[in-house]
């Protein structure tokens, strides 16, 4: 057990050094180093390949196939000009400025997470608003954090993927957990307002105005857009888009099936002869993201199947001073954004049974111990290079993941701390 613990700590240190120094490609480290550690701990090549391939199969079933067709669908939809038409309509009816755009990001982000999964939520939110971010020169990293905070506040919904992970890891009923988590979601409201004020002030400092920043498209840009625009197909594309959203959010149909259908129909209606040009644009982005997803899943598979998670959990109990045990879950909650920056959130979830045991010894119900992590941990999932959704959101916004995450971690850490403070003041936090 000691050897396993040492290997777990050493692996985390290597990941930390890789992220901080940015000298070696992060995905290369995640694809190779964990496997070497598994061999050191005594697993043979057949055993390692079995649980890594199993993890890959789960990834492709839950995310990989859906992601490919989702990227294809939303890229085509953007090319048709449908989102630009919607944006132009909104700006003609609403006195738009950067602050209104940030509020709109909050509202659409909070609505889109009703699909239950961050990936479709990003795919709904960012393609629609990206033209406006460009027009008003809103920092896309700020937009990502604004949307993520709104989505996190809604993560108490019982059908969400975050709730599924939390409930299964803790061995609790999702419905009961949702009722307790709702109060934590409400604690986000004043923090969202403060966050919007902060980003608005930052925007004004950088741009000197909340209004549109002059941006004239070049003749080449206009020509490239005009080549693929399909204004006559607007209503048909909009109807298909609404069907997609309803299928995902209300009928809970498997996302990959929805996006396969939407991709094929949209391609045949809008680009029956030249869809391959658009597909070729999506290829490089999808391959880059897929490689990173596979790398993260290697890391996760090794950590879960070699006993590293259990070794870390046991060490946490054994070496934490007794007087701190009562507050261990709160300390971990405060630090979760920083912790998740270096390890996948699924590994963090493995600590929930420990928190429940500790809470029981102090008379705190299991649901009350775990509910704080539902929404607050979601703040961390978009600001870590160890989570797949970060790359999806960043890809849609054309952000460099290492640069974005390093800037976002302290902001989301403060956001998380403020939510906890609101919960403590209002009595939502059980100590």
C-alpha positions in Angstrom: 0.0 0.0 0.0 2.9 2.4 0.8 4.4 1.8 -2.7 1.0 2.5 -4.3 0.7 5.7 -2.3 4.2 6.8 -3.3 3.5 6.1 -6.9 0.2 8.1 -6.7 1.9 11.1 -5.2 4.8 10.9 -7.7 2.4 10.7 -10.6 0.5 13.8 -9.4 3.8 15.6 -8.9 4.8 14.8 -12.5 1.4 16.0 -13.8 1.8 19.2 -11.7 5.3 19.9 -13.1 4.1 19.2 -16.7 1.2 21.7 -16.3 3.2 24.4 -14.6 6.3 24.3 -16.8 4.5 23.5 -20.1 7.8 22.1 -21.5 6.4 18.7 -22.6 3.1 18.1 -24.3 0.5 17.3 -21.6 -1.2 14.7 -23.6 2.1 12.8 -24.2 2.7 12.7 -20.5 -0.8 11.4 -19.7 -0.6 8.7 -22.5 2.7 7.2 -21.3 3.7 8.0 -17.7 0.7 6.4 -16.0 1.2 3.1 -17.9 4.8 3.0 -16.8 3.7 3.5 -13.2 1.1 0.6 -13.7 4.0 -1.7 -14.7 6.1 -0.6 -11.7 3.1 -1.5 -9.5 3.1 -5.0 -10.9 0.3 -4.9 -13.6 1.3 -6.7 -16.8 0.6 -5.4 -20.3 -2.5 -7.5 -20.8 -4.1 -6.3 -17.5 -3.3 -2.7 -18.3 -4.5 -2.8 -21.8 -7.8 -4.4 -20.6 -8.8 -1.6 -18.3 -7.5 1.2 -20.6 -9.4 -0.2 -23.5 -12.5 -0.5 -21.3 -12.1 3.1 -20.4 -11.7 4.1 -24.0 -14.9 2.2 -24.9 -16.8 4.1 -22.2 -15.3 7.4 -23.5 -16.4 6.8 -27.1 -19.8 5.6 -26.1 -20.5 8.6 -23.8 -18.6 11.4 -25.6 -16.5 10.5 -28.6 -19.1 9.7 -31.2 -21.4 12.4 -29.9 -18.6 15.0 -30.1 -17.7 14.3 -33.7 -21.2 14.7 -35.0 -22.0 17.6 -32.7 -19.0 19.5 -34.0 -20.0 18.8 -37.6 -23.6 19.8 -37.0 -22.8 23.1 -35.2 -20.1 24.0 -37.7 -22.5 23.6 -40.6 -25.2 25.5 -38.7 -22.8 28.4 -38.1 -21.8 28.4 -41.8 -25.4 28.6 -42.9 -25.6 32.0 -41.1 -28.5 30.9 -38.9 -26.8 32.1 -35.7 -25.8 35.4 -37.3 -29.4 35.9 -38.3 -30.6 35.3 -34.7 -27.9 37.6 -33.3 -28.8 40.4 -35.7 -32.4 40.0 -34.7 -31.6 40.2 -31.0 -29.3 43.2 -31.5 -32.1 45.0 -33.5 -34.6 44.5 -30.7 -32.4 44.8 -27.6 -30.0 47.7 -26.9 -27.0 45.4 -26.9 -23.7 46.1 -25.1 -21.0 44.1 -23.4 -22.8 44.0 -20.1 -26.1 42.8 -21.7 -24.1 40.2 -23.6 -22.6 38.9 -20.3 -26.1 38.7 -18.8 -27.3 36.9 -21.9 -24.4 34.4 -21.5 -25.5 33.7 -18.0 -29.1 33.1 -19.0 -28.4 30.9 -22.0 -25.8 29.0 -20.1 -28.2 28.3 -17.2 -30.9 27.2 -19.7 -28.6 25.1 -21.8 -27.4 22.9 -18.9 -30.9 21.6 -18.7 -29.7 19.1 -21.3 -27.9 17.5 -18.3 -24.4 17.6 -19.9 -21.8 20.3 -20.3 -20.8 19.3 -23.8 -24.3 20.0 -25.4 -24.6 23.0 -23.1 -21.4 24.5 -24.6 -22.5 23.5 -28.1 -25.7 25.4 -27.5 -24.3 28.5 -25.8 -21.1 29.4 -27.6 -21.9 29.1 -31.3 -24.9 31.4 -30.9 -23.0 34.1 -28.9 -19.6 33.9 -30.6 -20.4 36.5 -33.3 -21.4 38.9 -30.5 -18.3 38.2 -28.5 -16.3 39.2 -31.5 -18.4 42.3 -32.2 -18.1 43.7 -28.7 -14.6 42.3 -28.1 -15.7 40.4 -25.0 -12.9 38.2 -23.7 -13.9 34.7 -24.6 -12.2 33.3 -21.5 -14.4 35.6 -19.4 -17.4 34.4 -21.3 -16.4 30.8 -20.7 -16.2 31.4 -16.9 -19.5 33.3 -16.9 -21.3 30.5 -18.7 -19.7 27.9 -16.5 -20.8 29.6 -13.3 -24.4 29.8 -14.5 -24.3 26.1 -15.6 -22.8 25.1 -12.2 -25.6 26.8 -10.3 -28.1 24.5 -12.1 -26.1 21.3 -11.6 -28.5 20.2 -8.9 -30.9 18.9 -11.5 -31.4 15.2 -10.8 -30.9 14.1 -14.5 -27.6 15.9 -14.9 -24.3 14.1 -15.6 -22.7 15.8 -12.6 -25.5 14.6 -10.3 -25.1 11.1 -11.8 -21.4 11.1 -11.0 -21.9 12.5 -7.5 -24.8 10.2 -6.5 -23.1 7.0 -7.8 -19.7 7.9 -6.2 -21.4 8.6 -2.8 -23.9 5.8 -3.0 -26.8 8.3 -2.5 -30.2 8.8 -4.1 -30.0 11.4 -6.8 -33.5 12.9 -6.0 -32.7 13.4 -2.3 -29.3 14.9 -3.2 -31.0 17.2 -5.7 -33.3 18.7 -3.1 -30.4 19.5 -0.8 -28.2 20.7 -3.7 -30.9 23.2 -4.9 -30.1 25.4 -1.9 -26.5 25.5 -2.9 -27.6 26.5 -6.4 -29.4 29.4 -4.9 -26.3 30.5 -3.1 -24.7 31.1 -6.5 -27.1 34.0 -7.3 -25.4 36.9 -5.4 -22.0 35.5 -6.5 -23.0 35.5 -10.2 -24.0 39.2 -9.8 -20.6 40.0 -8.2 -18.8 38.0 -10.9 -20.6 39.9 -13.7 -19.6 43.2 -12.1 -16.0 42.1 -12.0 -15.9 41.0 -15.6 -17.8 44.2 -16.7 -15.3 46.4 -15.0 -12.4 44.4 -16.5 -14.0 44.7 -20.0 -14.4 48.5 -19.6 -10.7 48.8 -18.4 -9.5 46.9 -21.5 -11.8 48.4 -24.2 -12.8 51.7 -22.7 -16.4 51.1 -23.7 -19.3 48.7 -23.3 -20.3 49.3 -26.9 -19.3 47.6 -30.1 -15.7 47.6 -31.0 -15.2 48.6 -34.6 -14.4 45.6 -36.7 -14.7 45.6 -40.5 -14.6 42.3 -42.2 -12.2 42.0 -45.1 -13.5 41.3 -48.6 -12.0 37.8 -48.3 -13.8 37.1 -45.0 -17.1 38.2 -46.5 -16.6 36.1 -49.6 -15.7 33.0 -47.5 -18.9 33.5 -45.4 -21.1 34.1 -48.4 -19.9 30.9 -50.0 -21.6 28.8 -47.4 -24.5 31.0 -46.2 -28.0 29.6 -46.8 -30.4 32.4 -45.8 -33.3 30.7 -47.6 -32.9 27.7 -45.4 -33.1 29.7 -42.1 -36.5 28.5 -41.0 -35.9 24.8 -41.9 -32.5 24.9 -40.1 -34.2 26.6 -37.1 -36.9 24.0 -36.9 -34.2 21.2 -37.0 -32.3 23.0 -34.2 -35.4 23.2 -32.0 -36.0 19.5 -32.6 -32.5 18.8 -31.5 -32.8 20.9 -28.3 -36.1 19.3 -27.4 -34.8 15.8 -28.1 -31.8 16.4 -25.8 -33.4 18.4 -23.0 -37.0 17.0 -22.8 -37.0 13.5 -24.2 -33.4 12.7 -23.1 -32.5 10.9 -26.3 -28.9 9.8 -26.6 -27.0 12.8 -27.8 -24.9 10.9 -30.4 -28.1 9.7 -32.1 -29.6 13.2 -32.1 -26.4 14.8 -33.6 -26.0 12.0 -36.2 -29.5 12.7 -37.4 -29.1 16.4 -37.3 -25.7 16.3 -39.1 -27.0 14.1 -42.0 -30.2 16.1 -42.5 -28.5 19.5 -42.3 -25.7 18.4 -44.7 -28.2 17.0 -47.3 -30.4 20.1 -47.1 -27.8 22.8 -47.1 -24.6 21.3 -48.6 -25.5 18.2 -50.7 -22.4 18.6 -52.9 -19.8 20.5 -50.9 -20.3 19.3 -47.3 -16.9 17.7 -47.4 -15.2 21.1 -47.3 -16.9 21.8 -43.9 -16.2 18.3 -42.6 -12.5 18.9 -43.5 -12.4 22.0 -41.2 -13.8 20.0 -38.3 -11.3 17.1 -38.6 -8.2 18.7 -37.1 -10.0 20.2 -34.1 -11.8 16.9 -33.4 -8.6 14.9 -33.6 -6.7 17.2 -31.3 -9.5 17.1 -28.7 -9.9 13.3 -29.1 -6.2 12.7 -28.4 -6.5 14.7 -25.2 -9.6 12.9 -24.2 -7.9 9.5 -24.7 -4.9 10.8 -22.7 -7.0 11.9 -19.7 -8.8 8.5 -19.8 -5.5 6.6 -19.6 -4.6 8.7 -16.5 -8.0 8.0 -15.0 -8.0 4.3 -15.8 -4.6 3.7 -14.2 -5.5 5.8 -11.1 -8.7 3.9 -10.6 -7.5 0.3 -11.3 -4.1 0.2 -9.6 -5.3 1.1 -6.1 -3.9 4.6 -6.2 -7.3 6.2 -5.3 -7.7 4.0 -2.3 -4.2 4.6 -1.2 -4.7 8.3 -1.3 -8.0 8.1 0.5 -6.6 5.9 3.3 -3.6 8.2 3.7 -5.9 11.3 3.9 -7.7 9.7 6.9 -4.6 8.4 8.5 -2.4 11.5 8.4 -5.0 14.3 8.8 -4.9 15.7 12.4 -8.0 14.6 14.3 -9.0 18.2 15.1 -9.2 18.9 11.3 -11.2 15.9 10.4 -14.5 17.7 11.3 -13.6 20.3 8.7 -11.9 18.1 6.1 -14.8 18.2 3.6 -15.0 22.0 3.8 -11.3 22.3 3.4 -11.4 20.0 0.3 -14.4 22.0 -1.0 -12.5 25.3 -0.7 -9.5 23.8 -2.5 -11.5 21.7 -5.1 -10.8 24.0 -8.0 -7.1 23.8 -7.4 -7.1 20.1 -6.8 -9.2 19.4 -9.9 -6.7 21.4 -11.9 -4.2 18.5 -11.5 -6.4 15.4 -11.1 -9.6 14.3 -12.9 -12.7 15.1 -10.9 -13.7 11.4 -11.0 -10.7 10.7 -8.7 -11.8 13.4 -6.4 -15.3 11.8 -6.3 -13.8 8.7 -4.9 -13.3 10.6 -1.6 -17.0 11.0 -1.0 -17.5 7.8 1.0 -14.7 9.1 3.3 -16.5 12.4 3.8 -19.8 10.6 4.6 -18.0 8.4 7.2 -16.4 11.4 8.9 -19.7 13.4 8.8 -21.6 10.5 10.4 -19.2 10.6 13.3 -20.1 14.2 13.9 -23.8 13.7 13.4 -24.0 15.3 9.9 -26.3 13.5 7.4 -24.6 12.0 4.3 -26.7 14.1 1.9 -25.7 17.3 3.7 -22.0 16.3 3.5 -22.1 15.6 -0.3 -24.5 18.3 -1.5 -22.0 21.1 -1.5 -19.8 19.3 -4.1 -22.6 19.0 -6.7 -22.6 22.6 -7.9 -19.3 23.9 -6.5 -17.1 21.1 -8.1 -18.7 22.0 -11.4 -16.9 25.3 -11.3 -13.7 23.5 -11.5 -14.5 21.3 -14.5 -14.1 24.1 -17.1 -10.7 25.3 -15.7 -8.7 22.2 -15.7 -6.6 20.5 -18.4 -7.5 17.1 -16.9 -11.2 17.3 -17.9 -12.5 16.7 -21.4 -15.2 19.4 -21.3 -12.5 22.1 -21.0 -11.2 21.3 -24.4 -14.6 21.2 -25.9 -15.6 24.6 -24.6 -12.2 26.1 -25.4 -12.3 24.6 -28.9 -15.6 26.3 -29.6 -14.3 29.6 -28.4 -10.9 29.2 -30.0 -9.1 29.5 -26.7 -5.6 28.1 -25.8 -6.3 25.7 -23.0 -3.1 26.1 -20.9 -3.3 29.9 -21.0 -7.0 30.0 -20.3 -6.9 27.5 -17.4 -4.0 29.2 -15.6 -5.9 32.5 -15.7 -9.2 31.0 -14.8 -8.2 28.9 -11.8 -7.8 31.8 -9.3 -11.0 33.5 -10.5 -13.0 30.3 -10.1 -11.4 29.6 -6.8 -12.6 32.9 -5.4 -16.0 32.3 -7.0 -16.2 29.0 -5.2 -15.1 30.5 -1.9 -17.8 33.2 -2.2 -20.5 30.6 -2.8 -19.3 28.8 0.4 -19.4 32.1 2.3 -23.0 32.8 1.2 -23.9 29.2 2.2 -22.3 29.7 5.6 -24.1 33.0 6.2 -27.5 31.7 5.1 -27.2 28.4 7.1 -27.1 26.2 4.0 -23.6 24.9 5.0 -23.8 22.3 7.7 -20.8 22.3 10.0 
